Amino acid sequence: MGSTPLHVQAAVEGIVDEAVVRRLFAEVGIVSFSVFPANGKRRLQQRLDGYNRAAEQSPWVVLVDLNHSAACAAELCRH
């Protein structure tokens, strides 16, 4: 009996980030996924609490680039 593939959801800033996530998922063998472009960093950040709540029920990946917003990812998370 085959197993059901893991379905992962991803939130990204835009179409370039969407391409990155699609390539990353392909490289690691994730074949069942949904990608949600937020149309910008500000909109993505406004939705982070919702993505975090959704991640309590299913796997999520959120991809945000730094774009000089912070020196590193940990610093960006503290904002």
Phi, psi and omega in degrees: 000128182282155178266154178285132180294147177295129177257121182247140176251146181225141174245133183223165179290315185197197189291328178293315178295326176298317178298321179297314181296317179300318179293317179300313180298319178298319181295326182262002174087016176276115185252344180247107183203163173231140178239132182241101176288134182265355182062050174125154182296317183300314180295322178297314180296326178294336183262001185302319180300320178294317178297322179295318177296319179297327181291347175289339183255332182204161183292135178228148171233133175240124181248119178230131176269158185285318181043046179065015178283336182198161180286331181205171182298320181298320178295319179298321180294332180286343182284000000 
